[in-house]
Amino acid sequence: MKKLSLFIFLVLMICNIGFAEKYVCSYSHNGEPFSLVLERTGKFFKKSNGVSDRIIFEDEYAIVLEDTITFSGVEKAQTYTTLIDKKRLTFVFVGLEYKNNTPISEGKCQLF
């Protein structure tokens, strides 16, 4: 019985470690509503557009994500940054490329 209890305890601990953190964020672009789902997978957040962004900063208040693409020098380098405010449940997203930045997108999130 003690072995069974220990086994159940260990399984529950492992399941707790695997708990997924998911943000569903809504924003408007050119007057149209959009949503973006960001789900934690280790040291990355996978976005609903298929891109995985690396966590470059996190504390109890915020998460900062980034994805940089260099195209091996064939095209201009680009970097995309997302800031999630964990307390206010808001986010800001921007893509940067020399002389061709994306508009700043921002909105509210729900945590699941």
Secondary structure as the mmCIF struct_conf table of DSSP 4:
data_model
#
loop_
_struct_conf.conf_type_id
_struct_conf.id
_struct_conf.beg_label_comp_id
_struct_conf.beg_label_asym_id
_struct_conf.beg_label_seq_id
_struct_conf.end_label_comp_id
_struct_conf.end_label_asym_id
_struct_conf.end_label_seq_id
HELX_RH_AL_P HELX_RH_AL_P1 LYS A 2 ILE A 17
TURN_TY1_P TURN_TY1_P1 GLY A 18 GLY A 18
STRN STRN1 LYS A 22 HIS A 29
TURN_TY1_P TURN_TY1_P2 ASN A 30 GLY A 31
STRN STRN2 GLU A 32 THR A 41
TURN_TY1_P TURN_TY1_P3 GLY A 42 LYS A 43
STRN STRN3 PHE A 44 LYS A 47
TURN_TY1_P TURN_TY1_P4 SER A 48 ASN A 49
BEND BEND1 GLY A 50 GLY A 50
STRN STRN4 SER A 52 GLU A 58
BEND BEND2 GLU A 60 TYR A 61
STRN STRN5 ALA A 62 ILE A 69
HELX_RH_3T_P HELX_RH_3T_P1 PHE A 71 GLY A 73
BEND BEND3 VAL A 74 GLU A 75
STRN STRN6 GLN A 78 ASP A 85
TURN_TY1_P TURN_TY1_P5 LYS A 86 LEU A 89
STRN STRN7 THR A 90 GLU A 97
TURN_TY1_P TURN_TY1_P6 TYR A 98 LYS A 99
HELX_LH_PP_P HELX_LH_PP_P1 ASN A 101 ILE A 104
STRN STRN8 SER A 105 LEU A 111
#
